[in-house]
Amino acid sequence: MPDNIHRRKIVVNGVVQGVGFRPFVYNLARRYGLAGLVANYSAGVKIEVEGSAPVLERFEKSLQEELPAQALLIDYRSEDVPTVGAQDFVIDLSEVSGKAATLVSPDLALCSDCLVELFDSVDRRYHYPFINCTNCGPRYSIVTGIPYDRAATAMHHFTMCAECQREYRDPTNRRFHAQPNACPVCGPQISLCAGGGGTIAKGPQAVLKAAGLLAEGRILAIKGLGGFHLAVDAGNEDAVCLLRDRKVREEKPLAVMVADLDKARQLCVLEQAEAEVLTSVAAPILLAPACSFSDNGLASSVAPGLARLGIMLAYTPLHHLLLREFAGPLVMTSGNLSEEPICIDNNEALARLAGIADYFLIHDREIYMRSDDSVVVEMAGKIRPLRRGRGYVPRPVQLAADGPQVLAVGGELKNTVCLLKGDQAFPSQHLGDIKNLGAYGFFQETIVHLQKIFEAEPQLVVHDLHPAYLSTRWAREEQGLPVLAVQHHHAHLASCLAENKIEGPVIGIILDGTGYGPDGTIWGGEILTGDYSGFRRHGCLEPMPLPGGDAAVKAPWRTALAYLDMAYDESGPVLPFLAEHNYEPVREMIKHGLNCPLTSSCGRLFDAVAALCGGRQVIAYEGQAAIELMETAGQEIGEPYHWDILENGDIFHLGVRGLIRQVTAEVMAGATRQSISRRFHRTLVEMLAGAAERVRAGSAINTVVLSGGVFNNYLLLEGLVGLLEVKGFEVLTHSQLPAGDGCLSLGQAMIGRQYLMAS
């Protein structure tokens, strides 16, 4: 063997399975004339190459710079090993050995190459609704284990035909080692069924008939990547209203799917970043400014009263086929009753959706892990997730350092769970409100699945401080592992630190609807300092009573009445909003402090102001009053009201009573709701920035994190970020996880890891 021949062993980890990485390595090695092998194994991909030193160096440079579009290298190790006299380069059998350490790819939207083939009448996959390649198709939703091979996916039921096998083994084909590879001869099939399960049509005829039924105003349940959708003609007011009635979704906005970006631009005003995320492989729902509903042909009940529309592009072959035949926008909403988990199984859908869908467009490829569509919005110069699911999960949040394995189980609303392994955090997809029995089962399934595919053995389970949450009970009663309780808003602060790879300490402005405080009150408008090891509460919104607890959350007029009466130290003025309510019994509750827990919640302050000025009195979905108050303001904020900071023992209060009195005076003077909303938003921005300055003066901390669901308000987020930066603060926000409770589990896990390391 020549002396100048060397053998290099390279081990890579990251998103390197299911994204065409081995074919890429194979073709790269052949390009450089190198011999050796590439193979999947539990910890990633192993490469061994033989050749001259200069060629090996060029190979490694290209390996890192010319990655497949969906690949992501997180760990790269290279070492010289003895030569073996290899004569060719091969893709070797996968090794199932050692602990799983590689990453699983999210599900990927249909690529442009497959889309061309889908509508090419001479292609053998013409109109085949399961066309895919190494650049697109199902991944996380069909995976059962690592390494990512066909045997560890839902495709193990389908044996590839000779032609698919030829593609799979051909290094020049983009389906080379594409695990979900299939065609009409050997792959999954689609059927259209009536509500009772009887088959009406199969294959292309099923799509044609489904499009015709949608045109007639029928409701269809359609099996997708991460679960079922419920679909109707988005331009048919009667059909949309019928869907709302059957799904028990009275007013919450519905998402709309269109075929391509040009059609999306007919419905929404899209900036470049918004267009890019819509057309990305994640293909999320994007909240974007809508064109006038009267102009775009959408039913007014799609997103009643809102200036933004949830829009997404077709991301599976089936969606493309259906929208080619139907040729109009479709409402595409999760296949469930409100608050239940999305359906994934055919029989489950036929049973659970029988009272909603008229027909079912189903297929025989199993979904192993349900995942709702992700929802994103552009705010303060970044695309930010409101709900993280299909297309993003299970990509990790990269952490600043390694540490013990920890499992965190989130809160109760908008629940996610999170697994820490090494220097990566794996937050789950959105699991929903787990006080719902079905969502609680989904919560348990997801924990098992995450631990299985990443072969995790957590040393600690972390949960919310609230003792009655089902996630808390699960952690304490069913695991047999050490547990740690973490305060809700401390977890928010820590999650933002983790996303930004910052250790702290920082000032935290944490604003949301509710969180259990150590003092037994309901927190939600908090000014903290802290890091992973602990926190201190410096201030909060002035606590106010919440008459009836949850009843007030659902009826903002109750909150408005309580804030009004407390602002005037007895009975406040009888404003116009009270005329439609039997308010005297509630006023007596407030007067005598009966079932009126105290809250510092910023979400409840928004509710109170919204109802006081004649806005939403009773909500149909969480945050509705606050969202509509924000929408009323438009794109501007006005002059602030006077605001004050009140001393209250060891902490300060941001004055609410004075603010409510000023809003009341404006209402009585006939000010418009728009004017009040603009002034209210500006007041909050200045008040919160003033609170941060006060804490900085006493702590010398100059970094502020913003977290909590209230920061889904673009006026507040953009206004506060801008003012804090003008005042010289470094401002950290969420851009990988939602600012709301979907980020809690990451923060909990990081606090838990710090606890273990300090023990």
C-alpha positions in Angstrom: 0.0 0.0 0.0 1.4 3.4 -0.9 2.9 5.4 2.1 0.8 8.5 1.2 -2.5 6.7 1.7 -4.3 7.5 5.0 -7.6 6.5 6.6 -9.7 9.0 8.4 -12.6 8.1 10.7 -15.3 10.8 11.0 -18.2 10.7 13.4 -21.0 13.3 13.1 -24.1 14.0 15.1 -27.1 16.2 14.6 -29.9 16.0 12.0 -28.0 13.5 9.9 -30.5 10.6 9.5 -33.5 10.9 7.2 -32.2 13.9 5.3 -30.1 12.3 2.6 -26.9 12.5 4.5 -25.5 9.1 3.7 -26.2 9.5 -0.1 -24.5 12.9 0.1 -21.4 11.4 1.7 -21.4 8.5 -0.8 -21.4 10.8 -3.8 -18.9 13.2 -2.2 -16.5 10.3 -1.6 -16.9 9.1 -5.2 -16.3 12.6 -6.4 -13.0 12.7 -4.6 -12.1 9.2 -5.6 -12.0 8.0 -2.0 -12.7 4.4 -0.7 -14.3 3.5 2.6 -17.8 3.4 4.1 -20.6 5.4 5.6 -23.2 4.0 8.1 -25.9 5.2 10.4 -25.5 4.2 14.0 -27.3 5.1 17.3 -25.1 8.1 17.9 -25.2 9.6 14.4 -23.3 8.7 11.2 -19.9 7.1 11.0 -17.7 7.7 8.0 -14.3 6.1 7.1 -12.4 7.3 4.1 -9.0 6.3 2.6 -6.9 8.5 0.3 -4.1 11.0 0.2 -3.9 13.6 3.0 -4.6 16.6 0.7 -7.7 14.9 -0.8 -9.0 13.9 2.6 -8.7 17.5 3.7 -10.7 18.7 0.7 -13.2 16.0 1.4 -13.7 17.1 5.0 -14.0 20.7 4.0 -16.7 19.9 1.4 -18.4 17.6 3.9 -19.0 20.5 6.3 -19.7 23.1 3.7 -22.0 21.3 1.2 -24.5 19.7 3.5 -28.0 18.6 2.3 -30.5 21.3 2.8 -32.2 19.7 5.8 -29.0 18.4 7.5 -27.6 20.0 10.6 -24.2 19.1 12.1 -23.9 19.6 15.9 -21.0 17.4 16.7 -18.1 16.6 14.4 -15.1 14.4 15.3 -12.3 13.3 13.1 -9.3 11.1 13.7 -6.7 9.1 11.8 -7.1 5.2 12.0 -5.1 2.4 10.4 -5.6 1.8 6.7 -7.4 -1.4 5.6 -6.8 -1.3 1.8 -10.4 -0.4 0.9 -11.0 -0.5 -2.9 -14.5 1.1 -3.1 -16.9 3.3 -1.1 -20.0 1.7 0.2 -23.1 2.5 2.3 -22.8 0.0 5.1 -25.5 -1.6 7.2 -26.7 0.5 10.1 -25.3 -0.3 13.5 -27.7 -0.6 16.5 -25.2 -0.1 19.3 -24.6 2.2 22.2 -27.0 4.9 23.4 -29.0 7.0 20.9 -27.4 10.4 20.5 -28.4 11.5 17.0 -31.3 13.7 16.2 -34.5 12.9 14.4 -35.6 15.1 11.5 -39.0 16.9 11.7 -41.6 16.1 9.1 -40.7 17.9 5.9 -43.0 19.7 3.4 -43.1 18.4 -0.2 -40.1 19.5 -2.2 -40.2 21.2 -5.6 -38.8 18.1 -7.4 -41.5 15.8 -6.1 -44.1 18.5 -6.8 -43.1 18.5 -10.5 -43.3 14.7 -10.6 -46.7 14.7 -8.8 -48.2 16.6 -11.7 -46.2 15.0 -14.6 -48.6 12.8 -16.4 -45.8 10.4 -17.7 -44.2 10.0 -14.3 -44.9 6.7 -12.5 -45.9 8.6 -9.4 -48.3 10.9 -11.2 -51.0 12.0 -8.7 -49.6 9.6 -6.1 -50.4 11.2 -2.7 -47.4 9.7 -0.9 -44.6 10.8 -3.2 -41.4 11.7 -1.2 -37.6 11.7 -1.4 -34.6 12.3 0.9 -35.6 16.0 0.9 -39.2 15.8 1.9 -41.9 13.7 3.5 -42.7 12.2 6.9 -40.0 11.8 9.5 -40.8 12.3 13.2 -44.4 11.3 12.9 -43.5 7.8 11.6 -40.3 7.1 13.6 -40.2 4.4 16.3 -36.5 4.4 17.0 -32.9 5.2 16.1 -31.0 4.5 13.8 -33.5 6.0 11.3 -34.1 3.0 8.9 -37.3 1.8 7.3 -37.6 -1.0 9.8 -37.9 1.7 12.6 -40.7 3.6 10.8 -44.4 3.1 9.9 -43.2 2.2 6.4 -42.0 -1.2 7.6 -45.5 -2.5 6.6 -44.8 -1.8 3.0 -42.3 -3.8 0.9 -40.7 -1.8 -1.9 -41.4 -3.0 -5.4 -38.5 -3.7 -7.8 -38.5 -0.2 -9.3 -38.5 1.5 -5.8 -35.7 -0.8 -4.7 -33.7 0.2 -7.8 -34.1 3.9 -6.9 -33.3 3.2 -3.2 -30.0 1.5 -4.2 -29.0 4.0 -6.9 -26.5 6.6 -5.6 -27.4 9.0 -8.4 -31.1 9.0 -7.5 -32.5 11.4 -5.0 -34.4 8.5 -3.4 -31.2 6.7 -2.6 -31.8 5.4 0.9 -35.0 7.5 1.3 -36.7 5.4 4.0 -40.4 6.3 3.2 -39.8 5.6 -0.5 -43.0 4.2 -2.2 -45.1 4.3 -5.3 -48.7 3.4 -6.3 -47.6 -0.2 -6.8 -46.1 -0.9 -3.3 -46.9 2.0 -1.0 -49.8 3.4 1.1 -53.1 4.0 -0.5 -55.9 6.6 0.0 -59.6 6.1 0.3 -62.7 8.2 0.7 -65.2 6.9 3.2 -68.6 7.9 4.4 -69.2 8.7 8.1 -70.0 5.0 8.8 -66.7 3.9 7.3 -68.0 2.5 4.0 -65.6 3.1 1.1 -66.8 5.4 -1.6 -63.7 5.7 -3.8 -60.0 4.9 -3.8 -56.9 6.4 -5.3 -57.2 9.4 -7.7 -61.0 9.1 -7.7 -61.1 9.6 -4.0 -59.4 13.0 -4.4 -61.7 14.0 -7.2 -64.8 13.1 -5.3 -63.5 14.7 -2.1 -63.0 18.0 -4.0 -66.5 17.8 -5.3 -67.9 17.2 -1.8 -66.0 20.3 -0.5 -67.5 22.3 -3.3 -71.0 21.2 -2.1 -70.2 22.6 1.4 -69.4 19.3 3.1 -67.0 18.9 6.0 -64.2 16.5 5.4 -61.8 14.9 7.8 -58.4 14.5 6.1 -55.5 12.4 7.3 -52.2 14.3 7.0 -48.7 14.1 8.4 -49.2 14.6 12.1 -52.9 13.9 12.3 -56.3 14.7 10.9 -57.5 18.0 9.6 -61.1 19.1 9.3 -61.6 20.9 6.0 -64.3 23.0 4.4 -64.6 25.6 1.6 -63.2 28.8 3.2 -65.4 30.9 1.0 -68.7 29.2 2.1 -70.1 31.0 5.1 -72.7 28.3 5.8 -70.1 25.5 5.7 -67.7 27.4 8.0 -70.4 28.2 10.5 -71.5 24.5 10.4 -68.0 23.4 11.2 -67.8 25.9 14.1 -71.0 24.6 15.5 -70.1 20.9 15.2 -66.5 21.4 16.4 -67.7 23.6 19.3 -65.3 26.4 18.2 -67.6 29.4 18.4 -65.3 32.3 17.5 -61.6 31.2 17.7 -60.0 32.0 14.3 -59.6 29.2 11.8 -56.5 28.6 9.6 -56.7 28.6 5.9 -54.7 26.6 3.4 -53.9 27.6 -0.1 -51.9 26.0 -2.9 -49.0 28.3 -3.3 -47.4 31.7 -2.3 -49.2 33.6 -5.1 -52.6 32.5 -3.7 -51.4 33.4 -0.2 -50.6 36.9 -1.4 -54.2 37.3 -2.5 -55.3 36.8 1.1 -52.5 38.4 3.1 -49.9 41.1 3.0 -46.6 39.3 3.2 -43.1 40.7 3.9 -40.0 38.8 2.7 -39.4 37.0 6.0 -43.1 35.9 6.2 -43.0 34.5 2.6 -39.8 32.6 3.4 -41.2 30.9 6.5 -44.4 30.0 4.6 -42.4 28.3 1.9 -39.9 26.7 4.2 -39.8 22.9 4.8 -41.5 23.5 8.2 -44.5 25.0 6.4 -46.2 26.4 9.5 -49.4 28.4 9.9 -48.4 32.1 9.7 -50.4 34.9 11.3 -50.2 37.7 8.7 -52.1 40.9 8.1 -55.2 40.0 6.0 -56.5 41.7 3.0 -60.1 42.9 3.5 -62.3 39.8 3.9 -64.9 41.5 1.7 -62.3 41.6 -1.1 -60.6 38.2 -0.8 -63.7 36.0 -1.0 -63.2 34.4 2.5 -66.2 33.8 4.7 -66.4 36.4 7.4 -66.6 33.7 10.1 -63.1 32.4 9.3 -61.4 34.9 11.6 -64.2 37.2 13.0 -63.1 40.6 14.2 -59.4 40.1 13.6 -57.0 41.9 11.2 -54.6 38.9 10.9 -55.3 35.6 9.2 -53.7 32.2 9.9 -52.4 31.1 6.5 -50.5 28.1 5.4 -49.4 26.5 2.1 -50.1 22.9 1.0 -47.3 20.8 2.4 -48.2 17.2 1.6 -48.8 15.7 -1.9 -52.4 15.1 -0.9 -53.0 18.7 -0.1 -51.5 19.7 -3.4 -53.8 17.3 -5.3 -56.9 18.4 -3.4 -56.2 22.1 -3.9 -55.5 21.5 -7.6 -58.9 20.0 -8.0 -60.8 22.4 -5.6 -58.9 25.5 -6.8 -59.8 27.7 -3.8 -58.8 28.2 -0.2 -59.7 25.6 2.4 -60.2 26.0 6.1 -57.9 23.4 7.6 -58.3 23.1 11.3 -57.1 20.4 13.8 -59.1 17.1 13.6 -60.6 17.2 17.1 -63.2 18.6 19.3 -62.0 21.8 21.0 -59.3 21.1 23.6 -59.0 17.4 22.7 -55.8 16.0 21.0 -55.7 15.7 17.3 -56.8 12.3 15.8 -54.2 10.2 14.2 -55.8 6.7 13.7 -58.5 5.9 11.1 -60.8 4.1 13.5 -60.2 6.8 16.1 -61.1 9.5 13.6 -64.2 7.7 12.4 -65.4 7.4 16.0 -64.4 10.8 17.5 -65.1 12.9 14.5 -68.3 11.2 13.5 -70.4 14.1 14.7 -68.3 16.7 12.9 -67.2 15.3 9.5 -69.5 14.2 6.7 -66.8 12.3 4.9 -63.3 10.9 5.6 -60.3 11.0 3.3 -58.0 8.4 4.9 -54.9 6.3 4.2 -53.2 3.2 5.5 -49.8 4.6 6.6 -49.8 4.8 10.4 -49.0 8.0 12.3 -46.9 7.1 15.4 -46.6 10.6 16.9 -49.4 13.1 16.6 -48.4 16.7 16.0 -50.5 19.8 15.4 -49.5 22.4 12.8 -47.0 24.9 14.1 -48.1 28.6 14.3 -45.7 31.5 13.9 -45.9 35.3 13.6 -43.5 38.1 12.7 -42.9 40.5 15.6 -40.0 42.8 16.5 -38.0 41.8 13.5 -38.1 38.0 14.0 -40.4 35.1 13.1 -41.6 33.8 16.5 -43.5 30.6 17.3 -46.9 30.8 19.0 -47.3 27.0 18.9 -44.5 24.6 18.1 -45.3 21.3 16.4 -45.1 19.7 13.0 -42.1 20.9 11.0 -40.0 22.0 14.0 -40.3 19.2 16.5 -38.1 17.3 17.5 -35.3 19.7 16.5 -33.4 20.6 19.8 -32.6 23.8 21.5 -28.8 23.9 21.6 -27.6 24.6 25.1 -24.5 26.4 26.3 -23.2 23.4 28.3 -23.6 19.7 29.0 -25.1 18.3 32.2 -27.3 15.6 33.8 -30.4 14.3 32.1 -33.6 15.9 33.3 -37.3 15.5 32.3 -39.6 18.5 32.8 -43.4 18.2 32.5 -44.5 21.8 32.0 -47.7 23.4 33.2 -51.3 22.6 32.6 -52.3 24.9 29.7 -50.5 24.8 26.4 -48.5 22.0 27.9 -45.2 20.8 26.5 -42.6 18.4 28.1 -38.9 18.7 27.7 -36.0 16.3 27.9 -32.4 17.5 28.5 -29.7 15.2 27.2 -26.1 16.4 26.9 -26.0 19.9 25.6 -29.3 19.7 23.9 -32.9 20.3 25.0 -35.8 18.4 23.3 -39.0 20.3 23.9 -42.0 18.3 22.7 -44.7 19.5 20.3 -47.7 21.4 21.7 -49.7 18.9 23.8 -52.7 21.1 24.7 -54.5 21.6 27.9 -53.9 18.5 29.9 -56.8 18.9 32.3 -58.6 17.3 29.3 -58.4 13.5 29.7 -57.4 12.9 26.1 -54.7 15.5 26.2 -53.4 14.0 29.4 -53.1 10.6 27.6 -51.2 12.4 24.8 -48.9 13.9 27.4 -48.0 10.5 28.8 -47.5 9.0 25.3 -45.2 11.8 24.3 -43.0 11.4 27.4 -42.6 7.6 26.6 -41.9 8.3 23.0 -39.2 11.0 23.7 -37.4 8.8 26.2 -37.6 5.8 23.8 -36.2 7.4 20.7 -33.4 9.2 22.5 -32.8 6.4 25.0 -32.9 8.8 27.9 -32.7 8.0 31.6 -33.5 11.2 33.4 -32.3 11.6 37.0 -34.9 14.2 38.0 -38.5 15.1 37.1 -39.4 18.8 37.3 -42.9 20.1 37.6 -44.8 23.3 38.2 -45.3 24.6 41.8 -49.1 24.3 41.5 -50.0 21.2 43.5 -53.3 20.5 41.6 -51.9 20.3 38.1 -52.1 16.9 36.5 -48.5 17.2 35.4 -47.5 17.8 39.0 -49.5 14.8 40.2 -48.0 12.6 37.4 -44.4 13.7 38.4 -45.0 13.1 42.1 -47.1 10.0 42.1 -46.2 7.8 39.1 -42.5 8.0 38.4 -40.4 6.8 41.3 -37.8 9.4 40.6 -36.7 12.5 42.5 -38.9 15.5 41.8 -38.5 19.3 42.0 -41.2 21.9 42.1 -40.4 25.2 40.2 -42.4 28.4 40.3 -44.1 29.2 37.0 -42.6 32.6 36.3 -39.1 31.5 37.3 -39.4 28.8 34.7 -40.4 31.5 32.1 -37.3 33.5 33.0 -35.0 30.4 32.8 -36.4 29.3 29.4 -35.5 32.6 27.8 -32.0 32.3 29.3 -31.6 28.8 27.8 -32.8 29.9 24.4 -30.2 32.7 24.4 -27.4 30.6 26.0 -27.1 33.1 28.9 -26.3 32.1 32.5 -27.7 35.2 34.1 -28.5 36.9 36.4 -31.0 38.9 34.5 -34.0 41.1 35.1 -37.2 39.3 34.1 -40.4 41.0 33.0 -42.8 38.0 33.0 -46.3 38.8 31.9 -49.1 36.2 31.5 -52.6 35.2 32.6 -51.9 33.0 35.6 -49.2 31.3 37.6 -49.2 29.9 41.1 -47.2 32.1 43.5 -45.4 31.0 46.6 -47.6 33.4 48.6 -50.7 31.6 47.5 -51.9 34.4 45.2 -52.2 34.3 41.4 -49.1 35.9 39.8 -48.9 37.1 36.2 -47.3 40.6 36.1 -43.9 40.1 37.6 -40.6 42.0 37.8 -38.0 39.5 38.9 -34.2 39.0 38.9 -32.8 35.5 38.7 -30.9 32.8 37.0 -31.2 29.0 36.9 -30.4 28.7 40.7 -33.1 31.0 42.0 -35.1 34.2 41.7 -36.2 37.2 43.6 -39.5 39.1 43.2 -38.8 42.8 43.1 -42.2 44.0 42.0 -45.5 43.2 40.3 -48.7 44.8 39.0 -50.8 45.9 41.9 -52.8 42.9 43.0 -56.5 43.1 42.4 -59.5 40.7 43.2 -60.7 38.2 40.7 -64.4 37.6 41.5 -65.3 33.9 41.0 -61.7 32.9 39.9 -62.0 31.1 36.6 -65.5 32.6 36.1 -63.9 36.0 35.8 -61.3 34.7 33.3 -64.2 33.7 31.0 -66.2 36.8 31.7 -63.9 39.9 31.6 -66.8 42.1 32.7 -66.4 40.6 36.1 -62.7 41.5 36.2 -63.5 45.0 35.0 -66.1 45.5 37.7 -63.7 44.3 40.4 -60.9 46.6 39.2 -63.3 49.5 38.9 -64.7 49.1 42.4 -61.2 48.7 43.9 -60.0 51.8 42.0 -62.7 53.9 43.6 -62.4 52.1 47.1 -66.1 51.1 47.1 -68.6 51.2 44.2 -67.2 52.7 41.1 -69.2 54.6 38.5 -71.8 52.7 36.5 -70.2 52.6 33.1 -72.1 51.6 29.9 -70.6 48.1 29.9 -72.5 47.2 33.1 -75.9 47.8 31.5 -76.0 44.3 30.0 -75.0 42.4 33.2 -76.6 41.5 36.5 -73.7 43.0 38.3 -75.0 43.6 41.8 -74.4 40.1 43.1 -70.8 40.2 41.8 -70.3 43.7 43.4 -71.4 42.2 46.7 -68.8 39.4 46.3 -66.1 42.0 45.7 -67.2 44.1 48.6 -67.1 41.2 51.1 -64.1 39.5 49.5 -66.0 36.3 48.8 -64.3 33.9 46.3 -62.2 36.8 45.1 -58.5 35.6 45.0 -55.9 38.3 44.4 -54.0 38.4 41.2 -51.2 40.5 39.7 -52.0 39.1 36.3 -51.2 41.3 33.3 -53.7 39.2 31.2 -56.5 40.1 33.6 -55.5 43.8 33.4 -55.9 43.6 29.7 -59.3 41.9 30.2 -60.5 44.7 32.6 -59.5 47.5 30.3 -61.0 45.8 27.3 -64.4 45.3 29.0 -64.3 48.8 30.7 -64.1 50.6 27.3 -66.9 48.5 25.7 -64.9 45.6 24.3 -65.3 41.9 24.8 -67.4 41.1 27.8 -67.5 37.3 27.6 -64.7 35.4 25.8 -65.1 32.4 23.5 -61.4 31.5 23.6 -58.4 32.3 25.8 -57.0 35.8 25.3 -59.9 37.0 23.1 -60.5 40.2 24.9 -56.8 41.2 24.9 -56.3 40.3 21.3 -59.3 42.4 20.2 -58.1 45.3 22.3 -54.7 45.1 20.6 -56.4 44.8 17.2 -58.5 47.9 18.0 -55.3 50.0 18.4 -54.1 49.2 14.9 -50.3 49.7 14.4 -49.9 52.7 16.6 -49.7 53.5 20.3 -50.6 56.9 21.8 -49.6 59.2 24.7 -49.3 57.4 28.0 -51.6 57.9 31.0 -49.9 58.9 34.2 -48.4 55.9 35.9 -46.8 55.3 39.3 -44.8 52.8 41.3 -46.0 52.2 44.8 -43.9 51.0 47.7 -45.3 47.8 49.3 -42.9 46.4 51.9 -40.1 44.4 50.3 -41.5 44.8 46.8 -43.0 47.5 44.7 -46.4 47.6 42.9 -47.0 49.0 39.5 -50.1 51.1 40.0 -53.3 49.6 38.6 -55.9 51.6 40.5 -54.7 55.0 39.1 -54.6 53.6 35.6 -58.1 52.2 35.9 -59.4 55.6 37.1 -57.9 57.3 34.1 -59.4 54.8 31.7 -62.8 55.2 33.4 -62.5 59.0 33.0 -61.8 58.6 29.3 -64.8 56.3 28.9 -67.1 58.7 30.6 -65.7 61.5 28.4 -66.6 59.6 25.3 -63.1 58.7 24.1 -62.9 56.0 21.4 -61.9 52.5 22.2 -59.1 52.9 19.7 -57.7 55.9 21.6 -57.9 54.2 25.0 -56.2 51.0 23.6 -53.4 53.0 22.2 -52.8 55.0 25.4 -53.1 51.9 27.5 -50.5 50.0 25.5 -48.1 53.0 25.7 -48.6 53.3 29.4 -47.7 49.6 29.9 -44.6 50.0 27.8 -43.3 53.0 29.8 -44.4 51.6 33.2 -42.5 48.3 32.6 -39.4 50.0 31.3 -39.5 52.2 34.4 -39.7 49.1 36.6 -36.6 47.7 34.8 -34.7 50.9 35.4 -35.6 50.8 39.1 -34.3 47.2 39.4 -31.1 48.0 37.4 -30.4 50.9 39.8 -30.4 48.6 42.7 -28.8 45.5 41.2 -26.5 46.7 38.4 -28.0 44.1 36.1 -28.4 45.4 32.6 -29.9 42.4 30.7 -33.7 42.0 30.6 -35.6 38.9 29.5 -39.2 39.2 28.3 -41.4 36.1 28.6 -45.0 35.1 29.1 -48.0 34.8 26.8 -48.8 38.6 27.0 -45.7 39.1 24.9 -47.6 37.6 21.9 -49.0 41.1 21.8 -47.0 42.8 19.0 -47.6 46.4 20.2 -46.4 45.6 23.7 -43.4 43.5 22.6 -42.2 45.9 19.9 -42.8 48.9 22.0 -41.0 47.5 25.1 -38.0 46.1 23.2 -37.5 49.4 21.5 -37.8 51.5 24.7 -35.6 49.2 26.7 -32.9 49.3 24.1 -33.1 53.1 23.9 -32.5 53.1 27.7 -29.4 51.0 27.2 -30.6 47.5 28.2 -29.7 44.3 26.4 -33.1 42.6 25.7 -33.5 38.9 25.3 -36.7 37.4 23.8 -38.0 34.0 22.6 -37.6 33.0 19.0 -37.3 29.2 19.2 -40.1 28.5 21.6 -43.4 30.3 22.3 -43.3 33.1 24.9 -46.4 31.5 26.5 -46.6 28.4 28.5 -45.1 26.3 25.7 -41.7 27.4 26.9 -42.2 26.4 30.6 -40.8 22.9 30.4 -37.4 24.1 29.0 -37.1 26.5 31.9 -38.1 23.9 34.4 -35.6 21.5 33.0 -32.7 24.0 33.2 -33.5 24.9 36.8 -33.6 21.1 37.5 -30.2 20.5 36.0 -28.7 23.4 38.0 -30.3 21.9 41.1 -28.7 18.5 40.4 -25.3 20.0 39.7 -25.4 22.0 42.9 -26.4 19.1 45.0 
